[in-house]
């Protein structure tokens, strides 16, 4: 059984945050979604004194048996290579997050290889999933264990003092698992849900769609049972990220969603526990059709529309400096009162 605590945003803190924004010397809600995100963080943390740091980026890493079906350009060894680069601080997400002074951690929840670097957080119980075109990707018990690993990882990071966490992933073949999970949970057509991932050829796209379709037809995941979906057609990192969002709710830690793979995990978390959604923040909108549909169901609005498709937490890292800027205005002294002028009001102006 999964162990986590169900929390809800603090309404009083939300009210304090809204009042503070209204006191800032600027047109009302003129920082748009950035204001909304800071206000949401206040509710998540239960305080009008919003804290965006210390924070970190967690990259959950795992491998997928479906790569045997020719659904990706590279082999599983690349997952380990990227995890090693994250551990060294030389990966794309490490460089991007470094701009805002945010550390990045690779979390091994199911890579096919072991990465010896001690900087990699080890939560692995299975060395990759099975080929889901031949049967379930994993057992229900393995899926549940991976979800719990995500919950426990966030609890540990919160215990170390982190007050905000951005979530990313790395796993060759995980766009296929994401498409399958999206089809199962959203009732999407395979041709809609499956795209080229990291740039498949036309022939590769045909193979990928056929593999996802076969996996869904063979395993028949139950859309009313998110854990069944994750076990049959998901990935270990998708399970762990779903758990991470549950862990964020448990610890009142704001969780920033990266791209569509992380979105699929967030959707699974919200299906497991609807209250978890209130502790999620959207970073960017990808070009994938499931991305739009998932954010619609979660009722989340991303702030970046930059055609990002790199994954690995880069979109979530990109939004951090924007949040810092918004928080600087929120916590600053540039207020109507300080300027000795009347505050703006809704539809105000001369009579």
Phi, psi and omega per residue, in radians:
X1 nan 2.368 3.115
X2 -1.218 2.457 3.127
X3 -2.063 2.006 3.077
X4 -2.741 2.882 -3.117
X5 -1.879 2.325 3.103
X6 -1.516 2.080 3.075
X7 -2.117 2.841 3.077
X8 -2.293 2.709 3.117
X9 -1.049 2.597 3.121
X10 -1.454 1.957 -3.083
X11 -1.132 -0.628 3.129
X12 -1.106 -0.732 3.124
X13 -1.130 -0.669 3.076
X14 -1.072 -0.760 3.119
X15 -1.087 -0.718 3.103
X16 -1.088 -0.755 -3.129
X17 -1.123 -0.737 3.127
X18 -1.111 -0.727 3.119
X19 -1.125 -0.657 3.132
X20 -1.166 -0.734 3.080
X21 -1.059 -0.735 -3.122
X22 -1.145 -0.373 3.131
X23 -1.477 -0.278 3.134
X24 -1.211 2.399 -3.070
X25 -1.301 1.519 3.131
X26 -2.944 2.830 3.029
X27 -1.003 2.532 -3.089
X28 -1.013 2.337 3.083
X29 0.971 0.502 -3.083
X30 -1.371 -0.155 2.970
X31 -1.700 0.175 2.933
X32 0.885 -2.209 -3.061
X33 -1.121 -0.447 3.100
X34 -1.142 -0.676 3.041
X35 -1.083 -0.780 -3.116
X36 -1.062 -0.672 -3.115
X37 -1.200 -0.739 3.105
X38 -1.116 -0.719 3.099
X39 -1.094 -0.733 3.106
X40 -1.091 -0.709 3.117
X41 -1.067 -0.693 3.094
X42 -1.003 -0.786 3.111
X43 -1.129 -0.706 3.130
X44 -1.105 -0.778 -3.077
X45 -1.448 -0.235 3.118
X46 1.306 0.512 -3.119
X47 -2.719 2.463 3.038
X48 -1.246 -0.292 3.070
X49 -1.525 1.513 -3.023
X50 -1.194 2.395 3.112
X51 -2.133 2.013 3.113
X52 -1.716 -0.028 -3.135
X53 -2.590 2.684 -0.019
X54 -1.122 2.603 3.136
X55 -2.532 2.943 3.120
X56 -2.670 2.939 2.988
X57 -1.963 2.233 3.073
X58 -1.874 2.152 3.101
X59 -1.896 1.891 -3.130
X60 -1.479 2.186 -2.999
X61 -2.058 2.354 3.103
X62 -2.839 2.882 -3.138
X63 -2.027 2.867 -2.959
X64 -2.285 2.212 3.136
X65 -1.128 -0.373 -3.089
X66 -1.176 -0.211 3.100
X67 -1.075 -0.353 3.095
X68 -1.092 -0.311 -3.126
X69 -1.585 0.164 3.100
X70 1.246 0.680 -3.070
X71 -1.694 0.052 -3.127
X72 -2.462 2.828 -3.119
X73 -1.371 -0.459 -3.031
X74 -2.158 2.980 -3.132
X75 -1.681 3.120 -3.025
X76 -1.166 -0.342 -3.128
X77 -1.041 -0.483 -3.120
X78 -1.107 -0.580 3.098
X79 -1.003 -0.813 3.134
X80 -1.158 -0.668 3.127
X81 -1.064 -0.757 -3.140
X82 -1.194 -0.707 3.093
X83 -1.039 -0.697 3.089
X84 -1.105 -0.722 3.129
X85 -1.129 -0.664 3.078
X86 -1.099 -0.758 3.142
X87 -1.089 -0.598 3.124
X88 -1.414 -0.267 -3.092
X89 1.446 0.354 -3.090
X90 -1.938 -0.002 -3.110
X91 -1.273 2.926 3.117
X92 -1.001 -0.829 -3.101
X93 -1.182 -0.582 3.111
X94 -1.102 -0.736 -3.139
X95 -1.179 -0.726 -3.136
X96 -1.198 -0.791 -3.134
X97 -1.182 -0.498 3.127
X98 -1.093 -0.465 3.109
X99 -1.041 -0.622 3.130
X100 -1.754 0.215 3.101
X101 1.200 0.553 -3.062
X102 -1.856 2.132 3.114
X103 -1.268 2.650 -3.136
X104 -2.144 2.375 3.140
X105 -2.194 2.312 2.988
X106 -1.511 2.348 3.134
X107 -2.087 1.951 -3.140
X108 -1.440 1.852 3.107
X109 -1.954 0.117 3.128
X110 2.863 0.621 3.077
X111 -1.259 2.608 3.126
X112 -1.237 -0.367 3.108
X113 -2.060 2.740 2.998
X114 -1.610 2.359 3.047
X115 -1.801 2.044 -3.003
X116 -1.260 -0.256 -3.090
X117 -1.025 2.177 -3.119
X118 -1.156 -0.225 3.112
X119 -1.269 -0.293 3.097
X120 -1.370 2.225 3.098
X121 -1.377 2.199 -3.049
X122 -1.786 2.026 3.094
X123 -2.286 0.362 -2.993
X124 -1.437 2.361 2.981
X125 -2.132 -0.239 -3.127
X126 -2.374 2.422 3.119
X127 -1.550 1.262 3.125
X128 1.477 2.804 3.106
X129 -1.468 2.912 3.012
X130 -1.434 2.919 3.087
X131 -1.232 1.931 -3.037
X132 -1.302 -0.055 3.001
X133 -1.397 -0.160 3.139
X134 -1.924 -0.147 -3.101
X135 2.811 -3.077 -3.114
X136 -0.988 2.499 3.126
X137 -1.069 -0.588 3.135
X138 -2.786 2.971 3.053
X139 -1.366 2.845 3.090
X140 -1.074 -0.669 3.131
X141 -1.118 -0.689 3.108
X142 -1.163 -0.692 3.102
X143 -1.100 -0.778 -3.136
X144 -1.111 -0.678 3.122
X145 -1.127 -0.675 3.124
X146 -1.193 -0.690 3.073
X147 -1.064 -0.795 3.140
X148 -1.112 -0.592 3.094
X149 -1.070 -0.672 3.088
X150 -1.161 -0.754 3.090
X151 -1.011 -0.846 -3.068
X152 -1.180 -0.595 3.116
X153 -1.100 -0.782 3.117
X154 -1.149 -0.701 3.085
X155 -1.023 -0.748 3.140
X156 -1.119 -0.764 -3.127
X157 -1.156 -0.667 3.068
X158 -1.104 -0.701 3.102
X159 -1.108 -0.436 3.098
X160 -1.500 -0.009 3.048
X161 1.899 -0.049 -3.118
X162 -1.287 2.333 -3.054
X163 -1.973 -0.066 3.034
X164 -2.642 2.464 -3.101
X165 -2.333 2.251 2.993
X166 -1.693 2.447 -3.010
X167 -2.001 2.261 3.068
X168 -2.406 -3.122 -3.059
X169 -2.545 2.830 2.968
X170 -2.628 2.168 3.126
X171 -3.086 1.874 3.123
X172 -1.026 2.233 -3.106
X173 1.695 -0.066 -3.031
X174 -1.352 -0.225 3.024
X175 -1.226 -0.504 3.075
X176 -1.194 -0.776 3.100
X177 -1.109 -0.687 3.120
X178 -1.097 -0.742 3.111
X179 -1.085 -0.736 3.140
X180 -1.136 -0.745 3.105
X181 -1.105 -0.713 3.129
X182 -1.115 -0.736 3.101
X183 -1.079 -0.761 -3.084
X184 -1.192 -0.762 -3.047
X185 -1.461 -0.506 -3.060
X186 -1.897 -0.099 -3.110
X187 1.222 0.497 -3.108
X188 -1.373 2.711 3.015
X189 -1.357 2.512 -3.106
X190 -1.015 -0.735 -3.123
X191 -1.109 -0.496 3.065
X192 -1.306 -0.744 -2.976
X193 -1.411 -0.496 -3.048
X194 -1.669 2.146 3.049
X195 -2.126 -2.886 -3.005
X196 -1.389 -0.072 3.140
X197 1.040 -2.131 -3.116
X198 -1.494 0.430 3.018
X199 1.824 0.775 3.127
X200 -1.127 2.657 3.003
X201 -1.244 3.004 3.086
X202 -1.029 -0.734 3.137
X203 -1.147 -0.687 3.116
X204 -1.133 -0.667 3.118
X205 -1.125 -0.679 3.097
X206 -1.091 -0.785 3.117
X207 -1.085 -0.731 -3.096
X208 -1.124 -0.782 3.119
X209 -1.122 -0.702 3.127
X210 -1.128 -0.692 -3.130
X211 -1.164 -0.762 3.135
X212 -1.148 -0.721 3.126
X213 -1.089 -0.765 3.136
X214 -1.097 -0.727 -3.136
X215 -1.088 -0.719 -3.137
X216 -1.203 -0.741 -3.126
X217 -1.189 -0.651 -3.110
X218 -1.281 -0.768 -2.994
X219 -1.601 -0.395 3.092
X220 0.810 1.077 3.128
X221 -1.103 2.504 -3.100
X222 -1.527 1.956 -3.106
X223 -1.101 -0.345 3.102
X224 -1.494 -0.013 -3.114
X225 -2.275 1.566 -3.057
X226 -0.975 -0.622 -3.135
X227 -1.186 -0.594 3.070
X228 -1.128 -0.736 3.109
X229 -1.079 -0.839 -3.124
X230 -1.080 -0.722 -3.107
X231 -1.185 -0.715 -3.019
X232 -1.426 -0.685 -3.047
X233 -2.329 0.194 -3.112
X234 -1.657 -2.814 3.103
X235 -2.355 2.790 -3.115
X236 -1.127 -0.632 3.102
X237 -1.283 -0.515 3.071
X238 -1.183 -0.739 3.051
X239 -1.037 -0.844 -3.082
X240 -1.127 -0.654 3.108
X241 -1.191 -0.657 3.032
X242 -1.009 -0.746 3.081
X243 -1.113 -0.643 3.126
X244 -1.042 -0.694 3.121
X245 -1.189 -0.620 3.038
X246 -1.155 -0.660 3.090
X247 -1.147 -0.653 3.080
X248 -1.063 -0.758 3.075
X249 -1.076 -0.762 -3.111
X250 -1.030 -0.674 -3.034
X251 -1.777 0.069 -3.094
X252 1.008 0.740 3.128
X253 -1.848 2.131 3.057
X254 -1.076 2.325 -3.077
X255 -2.065 2.114 -3.109
X256 -1.652 2.195 -3.130
X257 -1.487 2.378 3.035
X258 -1.550 -2.176 -3.036
X259 -1.542 -2.809 -2.933
X260 -1.118 -0.529 3.138
X261 -1.187 -0.751 3.070
X262 -1.181 -0.629 3.099
X263 -1.037 -0.739 3.131
X264 -1.066 -0.672 3.087
X265 -1.165 -0.704 3.114
X266 -1.101 -0.686 3.103
X267 -1.107 -0.766 3.110
X268 -1.070 -0.706 3.114
X269 -1.096 -0.741 3.142
X270 -1.180 -0.543 3.065
X271 -1.259 -0.606 3.091
X272 -1.225 -0.674 -3.128
X273 -2.634 1.754 -3.065
X274 -0.958 -0.501 -3.119
X275 -1.152 -0.355 -3.114
X276 -1.103 -0.515 -3.097
X277 -0.993 -0.584 -3.075
X278 -1.221 -0.109 3.120
X279 -1.960 0.346 3.141
X280 -1.922 2.528 3.032
X281 -2.192 2.369 3.139
X282 -1.585 2.362 3.135
X283 -1.659 -1.072 -3.038
X284 -2.454 2.840 3.101
X285 -1.842 2.063 3.074
X286 -1.451 3.090 -3.109
X287 -1.494 -0.177 -3.071
X288 -1.221 2.463 3.129
X289 -1.077 -0.732 3.100
X290 -1.028 -0.537 -3.123
X291 -1.039 -0.795 -3.140
X292 -1.148 -0.750 -3.102
X293 -1.166 -0.664 -3.135
X294 -1.174 -0.784 3.129
X295 -1.133 -0.550 3.063
X296 -1.106 -0.791 -3.140
X297 -1.171 -0.692 -3.131
X298 -1.338 -0.211 -3.109
X299 1.004 0.819 3.103
X300 -2.061 2.525 -3.127
X301 -2.040 2.020 3.092
X302 -1.272 2.726 -3.103
X303 -1.784 -0.288 -3.124
X304 -1.929 2.305 3.046
X305 -2.224 1.362 -3.008
X306 -2.142 0.266 3.141
X307 1.010 0.658 3.124
X308 -1.300 2.443 3.133
X309 -2.590 0.297 -3.094
X310 -1.322 -0.606 -3.059
X311 1.301 -2.663 3.112
X312 1.005 0.427 3.095
X313 1.416 0.077 -3.034
X314 -1.179 -0.653 3.108
X315 -1.163 -0.687 3.098
X316 -1.154 -0.675 3.100
X317 -1.150 -0.593 -3.092
X318 -1.167 -0.469 -3.098
X319 -1.458 -0.245 -3.078
X320 -1.066 -0.797 3.104
X321 -1.084 -0.579 3.088
X322 -1.118 -0.751 3.104
X323 -1.120 -0.669 3.100
X324 -1.060 -0.755 3.138
X325 -1.124 -0.748 3.119
X326 -1.113 -0.715 -3.137
X327 -1.160 -0.571 3.099
X328 -1.107 -0.713 3.093
X329 -1.183 -0.774 -3.120
X330 -1.022 -0.738 -3.062
X331 -1.605 -0.024 -3.062
X332 -1.392 -3.100 -3.077
X333 -1.829 0.139 -3.105
X334 -1.455 1.404 -3.053
X335 -2.028 2.817 3.061
X336 -1.025 -0.735 -3.124
X337 -1.108 -0.733 -3.141
X338 -1.125 -0.526 3.122
X339 -1.517 -0.113 -3.131
X340 1.217 0.632 -3.136
X341 -2.263 2.835 3.138
X342 -1.300 2.514 3.122
X343 -1.257 2.628 3.027
X344 -1.183 2.646 3.048
X345 -2.266 2.834 3.081
X346 -1.096 2.219 3.094
X347 0.962 0.643 3.114
X348 -1.432 -3.089 3.133
X349 2.278 -3.134 -3.128
X350 -1.038 2.532 3.113
X351 -1.212 nan nan
